[in-house]
Amino acid sequence: MNITRSIHKGELEKEWYIIDAKDKVLGRLCSNVAKILLGKHKPTYTPNADVGDFVVVINAEKVKVTGKKFTDKMYEKYSGYPGGRTLRTYKEVLREKPTRIIEEAVRGMIPHSKLGNVMYKKLKVYTGSEHPHCSQNPKQITVTKE
């Protein structure tokens, strides 16, 4: 008789992965990152538990977009006050804060809940190829076109 067994917090082993965003398409890259953060790449995946791993994304400023998104895609900030809505194009955000592009795309692909907030905190995005997580020995992952 087979019994489905739930994974407990103490039994999980979190791993670290590193992904190079250089010349990768934004959507494909972020969907792979979200899959790792959610833990869907593991056989122990449970939708109501944090079983995902840590992800370090480097070279965030070199990510590519297709079509006219470079000039037409808009990012919105809202201060909470009347008239406090600010719109910026992809080009402007890339110049000012390139890590925000990947962070917002991944944030939209994970649950919008307390559990999603915990998963989101395991994402580390950096411009350039240097990062402070070398001591965790992250495994290199290449993004496929699936």
Backbone bond lengths (Angstrom), bond angles and torsions (degrees), N, CA, C in turn:
res aa  C-N    CA-C-N  psi(-1)  N-CA   C-N-CA  omega(-1)  CA-C   N-CA-C  phi
1 M - - - 1.444 - - 1.532 108.54 -
2 N 1.311 116.51 124.91 1.463 121.50 179.31 1.519 110.07 -89.79
3 I 1.318 115.82 133.73 1.450 121.61 178.45 1.528 108.22 -120.23
4 T 1.317 116.19 129.65 1.456 120.48 176.48 1.520 108.24 -77.04
5 R 1.303 115.08 126.71 1.452 120.89 -175.73 1.523 109.50 -111.62
6 S 1.320 116.76 132.32 1.459 121.02 178.19 1.518 109.80 -83.76
7 I 1.309 115.51 145.61 1.463 121.71 177.72 1.523 108.51 -86.07
8 H 1.325 116.28 136.09 1.453 121.37 177.29 1.521 109.88 -99.64
9 K 1.323 115.86 160.02 1.450 121.79 -174.07 1.536 112.40 -57.43
10 G 1.306 118.62 -38.62 1.462 122.47 -178.36 1.526 113.84 -71.89
11 E 1.323 117.01 -19.72 1.465 121.29 -177.99 1.523 112.89 -86.45
12 L 1.332 117.19 -11.48 1.462 120.73 -176.76 1.519 111.58 -79.42
13 E 1.314 115.02 141.73 1.457 121.10 173.15 1.523 107.07 -118.26
14 K 1.320 115.12 112.30 1.470 120.66 -179.58 1.523 108.96 -83.54
15 E 1.311 115.74 133.61 1.459 121.06 177.15 1.523 109.07 -111.45
16 W 1.308 115.36 164.80 1.465 122.16 178.27 1.516 108.90 -114.36
17 Y 1.331 116.16 133.81 1.456 121.98 177.38 1.524 108.87 -124.32
18 I 1.317 115.90 148.19 1.461 121.37 177.03 1.524 108.54 -122.22
19 I 1.323 115.43 134.30 1.458 121.43 -179.58 1.527 108.10 -126.92
20 D 1.326 115.97 130.03 1.453 121.83 176.85 1.532 108.17 -91.92
21 A 1.332 116.79 119.09 1.469 121.71 -175.99 1.525 113.14 -85.75
22 K 1.311 117.87 1.92 1.460 120.96 -176.10 1.534 110.54 -62.05
23 D 1.334 115.77 123.09 1.463 124.89 178.22 1.527 113.48 59.26
24 K 1.318 118.33 27.43 1.466 122.79 175.13 1.524 108.65 -101.27
25 V 1.325 116.96 147.78 1.456 122.18 177.91 1.530 108.08 -76.04
26 L 1.320 116.33 133.82 1.461 122.99 -172.48 1.525 113.69 -53.92
27 G 1.312 118.19 -51.24 1.461 121.48 -176.05 1.520 113.41 -64.89
28 R 1.313 116.91 -43.06 1.467 120.67 179.76 1.522 110.83 -66.44
29 L 1.305 116.09 -40.76 1.462 121.05 178.56 1.523 110.29 -61.93
30 C 1.329 116.59 -50.31 1.457 120.78 -175.10 1.526 112.91 -69.20
31 S 1.327 118.45 -31.45 1.466 119.35 176.65 1.523 111.15 -67.86
32 N 1.327 116.99 -35.51 1.470 120.07 175.44 1.519 111.41 -69.07
33 V 1.324 117.20 -39.17 1.464 121.04 177.69 1.527 109.97 -64.24
34 A 1.321 117.40 -44.48 1.463 121.46 179.73 1.531 111.37 -62.11
35 K 1.321 116.52 -38.05 1.465 120.77 178.78 1.532 110.93 -61.72
36 I 1.326 116.90 -40.27 1.467 121.15 179.08 1.524 110.45 -70.77
37 L 1.332 117.95 -41.50 1.463 121.17 179.07 1.526 111.50 -62.97
38 L 1.330 117.17 -37.40 1.462 121.74 178.63 1.520 112.22 -73.75
39 G 1.338 117.41 -27.27 1.460 121.51 -178.09 1.506 113.08 92.49
40 K 1.341 118.36 15.37 1.462 121.35 -177.59 1.521 112.89 -71.07
41 H 1.317 117.42 -10.55 1.463 120.93 178.78 1.523 111.45 -85.70
42 K 1.321 117.65 -3.41 1.469 122.33 -178.25 1.529 110.95 -106.01
43 P 1.324 117.42 150.00 1.473 119.59 175.84 1.530 112.54 -71.68
44 T 1.322 117.53 -14.62 1.464 121.54 -179.71 1.527 112.43 -93.33
45 Y 1.344 117.86 17.92 1.466 121.19 -177.57 1.526 111.17 -59.21
46 T 1.316 114.65 130.39 1.452 122.68 175.56 1.524 107.62 -132.74
47 P 1.340 118.76 125.03 1.463 119.85 -175.59 1.529 114.36 -64.24
48 N 1.334 118.26 -27.05 1.456 120.34 -175.55 1.525 113.07 -100.82
49 A 1.339 117.53 17.87 1.460 121.03 178.70 1.517 109.98 -138.80
50 D 1.314 115.55 155.44 1.460 121.50 178.84 1.525 108.70 -87.98
51 V 1.325 116.35 93.53 1.471 120.96 -179.42 1.526 111.88 -110.95
52 G 1.332 117.04 5.46 1.460 121.38 -177.08 1.516 113.03 -77.11
53 D 1.327 115.19 175.88 1.454 122.59 -177.48 1.526 110.82 -113.52
54 F 1.328 115.49 172.99 1.462 122.10 177.35 1.528 109.58 -82.73
55 V 1.336 116.26 144.56 1.464 121.47 179.44 1.524 109.27 -131.25
56 V 1.333 115.68 129.15 1.458 122.25 174.71 1.526 106.71 -110.78
57 V 1.333 116.92 123.19 1.457 121.94 177.96 1.525 107.63 -109.70
58 I 1.336 116.48 124.61 1.463 121.02 179.17 1.526 109.69 -112.57
59 N 1.315 116.64 163.93 1.471 123.79 -178.57 1.527 111.72 58.16
60 A 1.317 116.49 46.21 1.467 121.29 -177.83 1.519 112.19 -63.60
61 E 1.317 117.67 -28.28 1.462 120.39 -177.38 1.519 112.52 -75.72
62 K 1.338 118.41 -9.56 1.462 121.82 -177.11 1.526 113.21 -104.25
63 V 1.335 117.07 13.59 1.461 120.64 179.20 1.529 108.85 -73.08
64 K 1.321 116.53 147.87 1.466 122.26 -176.97 1.525 110.63 -106.49
65 V 1.326 115.64 154.52 1.463 121.89 170.87 1.521 107.25 -127.97
66 T 1.324 116.51 155.64 1.459 121.18 -177.71 1.518 110.17 -102.78
67 G 1.297 115.69 163.87 1.464 121.38 176.85 1.515 112.34 67.13
68 K 1.339 116.01 -143.20 1.461 122.03 -177.90 1.528 112.50 -96.24
69 K 1.329 117.44 15.66 1.456 120.02 -175.52 1.523 113.02 -62.09
70 F 1.313 118.08 -26.79 1.464 121.13 -178.19 1.528 111.07 -58.96
71 T 1.321 117.49 -34.73 1.465 120.34 -179.92 1.529 112.85 -109.07
72 D 1.340 118.60 -23.89 1.465 121.28 -173.44 1.526 115.09 -98.79
73 K 1.314 118.68 -25.61 1.471 120.97 -177.53 1.525 110.01 -68.69
74 M 1.356 115.93 132.76 1.461 120.88 -176.10 1.534 110.85 -115.31
75 Y 1.328 115.56 143.12 1.463 123.43 174.63 1.520 107.63 -116.18
76 E 1.331 115.66 135.06 1.452 120.87 -174.69 1.526 110.83 -114.26
77 K 1.328 115.81 137.38 1.458 123.04 170.30 1.519 106.82 -122.40
78 Y 1.323 116.78 143.75 1.457 120.38 178.57 1.515 108.86 -134.70
79 S 1.329 116.67 124.60 1.457 121.98 -176.26 1.521 112.54 -79.37
80 G 1.316 117.65 -18.10 1.456 121.03 -177.07 1.514 112.76 100.39
81 Y 1.315 117.16 -9.08 1.453 122.27 179.29 1.529 110.16 -101.16
82 P 1.344 116.97 156.05 1.463 119.29 175.89 1.528 110.69 -58.97
83 G 1.298 116.43 130.80 1.464 120.97 -178.38 1.513 113.54 77.18
84 G 1.325 117.26 12.66 1.463 121.04 -176.16 1.515 114.00 -94.18
85 R 1.308 117.95 18.47 1.461 122.23 -179.97 1.529 109.21 -86.66
86 T 1.340 115.95 128.60 1.457 121.52 179.62 1.516 108.70 -122.68
87 L 1.319 117.50 127.94 1.455 123.01 177.84 1.526 109.14 -111.41
88 R 1.328 115.55 136.04 1.457 121.41 177.01 1.535 107.80 -134.81
89 T 1.330 115.92 147.80 1.456 120.26 177.60 1.522 109.58 -82.07
90 Y 1.319 115.91 166.52 1.465 122.08 176.90 1.522 110.20 -56.70
91 K 1.311 116.13 -41.53 1.464 121.70 -178.86 1.529 111.47 -60.63
92 E 1.349 117.68 -42.99 1.462 121.93 179.41 1.523 111.98 -67.90
93 V 1.327 116.72 -42.70 1.463 120.81 179.87 1.524 110.20 -66.14
94 L 1.324 117.23 -38.73 1.459 121.52 178.02 1.530 110.76 -61.68
95 R 1.309 116.84 -37.01 1.462 121.16 179.64 1.541 111.21 -73.80
96 E 1.346 117.62 -40.98 1.459 121.97 -174.82 1.525 113.21 -81.95
97 K 1.331 117.12 -52.25 1.470 121.04 -176.46 1.528 109.25 -148.04
98 P 1.341 118.25 85.47 1.465 121.04 -174.06 1.530 114.19 -66.39
99 T 1.325 118.75 -21.36 1.463 119.64 179.17 1.528 111.23 -69.40
100 R 1.323 117.56 -26.26 1.464 121.71 -178.35 1.520 112.28 -63.34
101 I 1.318 117.32 -30.14 1.466 121.55 -178.60 1.531 110.43 -62.03
102 I 1.318 116.25 -50.43 1.468 120.41 -179.41 1.525 110.35 -70.79
103 E 1.323 117.45 -40.41 1.464 120.35 -178.97 1.527 111.69 -60.71
104 E 1.324 117.65 -44.44 1.467 120.47 -179.87 1.523 112.27 -68.76
105 A 1.324 116.80 -37.26 1.466 119.65 179.74 1.527 110.72 -66.06
106 V 1.325 117.10 -42.70 1.466 120.68 179.43 1.518 110.01 -69.52
107 R 1.329 117.83 -39.76 1.463 121.53 -179.12 1.524 110.82 -59.40
108 G 1.323 117.11 -35.08 1.448 120.53 178.62 1.522 113.95 -72.97
109 M 1.336 117.47 -13.97 1.465 122.03 -177.15 1.521 113.70 -100.66
110 I 1.323 118.45 -4.41 1.462 121.16 178.06 1.527 108.61 -111.98
111 P 1.329 118.71 164.35 1.463 120.61 -176.21 1.531 112.51 -59.37
112 H 1.320 116.14 144.51 1.463 122.32 177.93 1.521 107.88 -95.72
113 S 1.332 115.55 72.73 1.453 122.17 -176.70 1.521 108.72 -151.80
114 K 1.322 116.67 -177.56 1.467 120.73 177.50 1.526 110.27 -62.25
115 L 1.321 117.14 -39.74 1.461 120.70 178.24 1.527 110.34 -65.40
116 G 1.323 117.11 -38.88 1.455 120.97 176.47 1.521 111.94 -63.14
117 N 1.333 117.29 -36.37 1.465 120.74 177.24 1.518 111.31 -63.82
118 V 1.327 117.02 -39.24 1.468 121.17 177.79 1.528 110.24 -65.31
119 M 1.328 116.89 -41.74 1.456 121.25 178.86 1.527 110.98 -65.44
120 Y 1.330 116.65 -40.35 1.460 121.88 -177.51 1.535 111.93 -64.06
121 K 1.324 116.74 -32.06 1.467 120.68 -179.74 1.521 112.82 -67.97
122 K 1.330 117.44 -12.90 1.468 120.95 178.73 1.525 112.08 -88.21
123 L 1.333 117.37 2.92 1.462 122.42 177.53 1.523 109.18 -95.69
124 K 1.329 116.48 127.63 1.463 122.56 177.60 1.528 107.59 -123.95
125 V 1.334 117.25 119.76 1.467 122.05 -176.73 1.524 108.72 -118.96
126 Y 1.342 116.35 132.68 1.461 121.53 -178.13 1.524 110.76 -134.89
127 T 1.340 115.21 146.77 1.453 120.46 170.59 1.522 106.48 -86.77
128 G 1.298 116.55 145.17 1.458 119.81 -176.75 1.515 111.29 81.00
129 S 1.325 115.95 176.38 1.462 120.14 -175.52 1.526 112.87 -96.29
130 E 1.332 118.33 1.67 1.467 121.76 179.25 1.522 110.14 -93.60
131 H 1.340 116.16 141.41 1.459 121.46 175.93 1.528 108.81 -150.79
132 P 1.336 118.26 153.26 1.468 121.25 -177.03 1.526 114.86 -87.84
133 H 1.326 118.86 17.34 1.466 121.06 -175.20 1.525 112.65 -109.46
134 C 1.321 117.27 27.92 1.470 120.87 -179.13 1.524 112.20 -65.75
135 S 1.335 117.24 -31.05 1.461 120.21 -176.93 1.532 112.39 -69.73
136 Q 1.339 117.81 -17.06 1.473 120.87 177.23 1.521 112.02 -83.07
137 N 1.322 118.21 -3.81 1.472 123.78 -179.29 1.533 111.81 50.90
138 P 1.333 117.85 63.25 1.470 119.30 -178.58 1.523 111.34 -68.85
139 K 1.331 115.17 144.52 1.460 121.62 177.48 1.525 109.27 -86.39
140 Q 1.324 116.00 136.65 1.469 121.71 -180.00 1.524 109.48 -75.87
141 I 1.332 116.25 133.88 1.460 122.05 177.15 1.514 107.65 -126.30
142 T 1.337 115.86 137.84 1.457 119.90 174.74 1.532 108.33 -104.69
143 V 1.307 116.02 140.20 1.464 121.68 -178.87 1.515 108.27 -83.93
144 T 1.316 115.76 128.48 1.467 120.80 179.11 1.521 109.86 -94.09
145 K 1.307 117.16 173.56 1.472 121.39 -179.25 1.506 112.65 -92.82
146 E 1.311 118.44 22.49 1.458 121.12 179.43 1.502 111.26 -83.58
